[in-house]
Amino acid sequence: MQDVTLEPWAEGDLGLLRLINSPEMTEHLGGPETEQQLADRHRRYVELPGTGRGRMFTVRLGTDPDGPAAGSIGFWETVWRGEKVYETGWSVLPGFQGRGVAVAAARAVIGAVRAEERHRELHAFPSVGNPASNAICRRAGFTLLDECGFEYPKGTFMRCNDWCLDLTAQG
């Protein structure tokens, strides 16, 4: 398993967000966003910790906070089926895929979410057509609940798997 470090999302991470915005990287997420949408997303990521509703991180290889940026991961508060829960999502750049980076980052973010001690559940909603992200959920310890309809981005509906992790269980 690849060692990773999660660094809080910062002003200088807009370039990483642009790399993540490629057609290849957004295939299961409705496609690339416009430059304005990216700027808005970046601003939300930077400001998220101040809201108390989640955090976004740059995933770096190894234990050096200046190691190469391999992708992003985060968690945010949402309402799912009438309950406040955390949701998580990640992106790992193509050159770093298949090396355990996303699983290591998911496990690290689970630790960060548990430290919040706010909600009982963490959910992930990968597309049913995205075998890699579904495998990451399985390897990170999530339980597959069911297939569901999910709106992402706004106005676009997709079929997803609802993966859940009980944050109160020891893991």
C-alpha positions in Angstrom: 0.0 0.0 0.0 1.3 3.4 -1.0 2.0 5.9 1.9 0.1 9.2 1.4 -0.1 12.5 3.3 -3.3 14.5 3.3 -2.6 18.3 3.1 -5.4 20.8 3.6 -6.7 22.2 0.3 -4.9 25.6 -0.3 -5.0 28.6 -2.6 -2.2 27.0 -4.6 -4.1 23.9 -5.5 -6.2 25.3 -8.4 -3.7 23.8 -10.8 -4.3 20.3 -9.4 -8.1 20.9 -9.8 -7.5 21.8 -13.4 -5.6 18.5 -14.0 -8.5 16.6 -12.3 -10.9 18.3 -14.6 -9.8 16.3 -17.7 -12.4 14.3 -19.8 -10.7 11.1 -18.6 -10.9 12.1 -15.0 -14.5 13.3 -15.1 -15.9 10.5 -17.3 -18.1 9.2 -14.4 -18.9 12.6 -13.1 -20.7 14.3 -15.9 -17.6 15.6 -17.8 -15.3 18.6 -17.4 -16.4 21.8 -15.8 -15.9 25.3 -17.2 -13.1 27.5 -15.9 -15.6 29.5 -13.9 -17.1 26.4 -12.4 -13.6 25.3 -11.4 -12.8 28.6 -9.8 -16.0 28.4 -7.8 -15.3 24.8 -6.8 -11.7 25.8 -5.7 -13.1 28.6 -3.6 -15.6 26.2 -1.9 -12.8 23.8 -1.2 -10.6 26.5 0.3 -13.5 27.8 2.4 -15.0 24.5 3.5 -13.0 24.1 6.8 -14.3 27.4 8.0 -17.9 26.2 7.7 -17.4 23.3 10.1 -19.1 21.1 7.5 -16.1 19.2 6.0 -12.7 19.5 4.5 -10.9 18.9 1.3 -7.3 17.7 0.9 -4.5 17.4 -1.6 -3.2 13.8 -1.6 0.6 13.7 -1.7 2.7 10.6 -2.1 4.8 9.5 0.9 5.1 11.2 4.2 6.6 14.4 3.0 4.1 17.2 2.9 6.0 18.5 -0.2 5.7 15.2 -2.0 4.1 15.0 -5.4 0.4 15.8 -5.6 -1.4 12.6 -6.7 -5.0 13.8 -6.4 -7.6 15.0 -4.0 -10.0 13.7 -1.4 -12.4 15.2 1.0 -15.5 14.9 3.1 -18.5 17.1 3.5 -21.8 17.2 5.3 -24.9 16.3 3.4 -28.4 15.0 4.0 -29.0 11.5 2.8 -32.4 9.8 3.2 -33.4 12.3 5.8 -30.2 12.0 8.0 -27.2 14.2 8.2 -24.2 12.2 7.2 -20.8 12.8 5.7 -20.1 12.1 2.1 -16.6 11.5 0.6 -15.2 11.6 -2.9 -11.7 11.4 -4.4 -9.8 11.8 -7.6 -6.3 10.3 -8.3 -4.4 11.5 -11.3 -3.8 8.8 -14.0 0.0 8.5 -13.4 -0.7 7.5 -9.8 -3.7 5.1 -10.3 -3.4 1.4 -9.7 -0.8 1.9 -6.9 -3.1 1.9 -3.8 -3.0 5.7 -3.5 -6.8 6.1 -3.4 -7.3 3.4 -0.9 -4.6 4.8 1.4 -6.2 8.3 1.0 -9.7 6.9 1.8 -8.4 5.3 4.9 -6.7 8.5 5.9 -9.8 10.6 5.4 -11.8 8.1 7.4 -9.5 8.9 10.3 -10.1 12.6 9.8 -13.8 12.1 9.6 -13.9 10.0 12.8 -12.0 12.8 14.6 -14.9 15.2 13.8 -17.2 13.0 15.9 -20.3 14.7 14.4 -22.1 12.0 12.3 -22.4 8.3 12.5 -22.0 7.5 8.8 -19.7 8.3 5.9 -21.1 7.5 2.4 -19.5 7.3 -1.0 -21.5 7.3 -4.2 -19.4 6.0 -7.1 -21.1 5.4 -10.4 -22.2 1.7 -10.9 -20.1 1.9 -14.1 -16.9 2.8 -12.3 -15.4 -0.5 -11.1 -12.2 1.2 -9.8 -14.0 3.5 -7.4 -16.3 0.8 -6.2 -13.2 -1.4 -5.5 -11.7 1.4 -3.5 -14.8 1.6 -1.3 -14.6 -2.1 -0.7 -10.9 -2.1 0.1 -11.3 0.9 2.4 -13.9 -0.9 4.6 -17.2 0.5 3.3 -20.3 -1.7 3.1 -22.4 -1.7 -0.1 -25.9 -0.9 0.8 -27.7 -0.6 -2.6 -27.8 0.9 -6.0 -29.5 4.3 -6.1 -30.3 7.3 -8.3 -28.0 10.3 -7.5 -27.9 13.8 -8.8 -24.4 14.9 -9.8 -23.7 17.4 -11.0 -26.9 19.4 -10.5 -29.4 18.6 -13.1 -27.7 15.3 -14.1 -28.9 12.0 -12.7 -26.8 8.9 -12.6 -26.9 5.4 -11.2 -24.6 5.0 -8.2 -23.8 2.5 -5.5 -24.4 3.7 -2.0 -21.4 2.6 0.1 -21.5 3.3 3.8 -19.0 3.2 6.6 -20.2 3.2 10.3 -17.9 5.8 11.9 -18.7 4.5 15.4 -17.3 1.1 14.6 -13.6 0.5 15.3 -11.7 0.1 12.1 
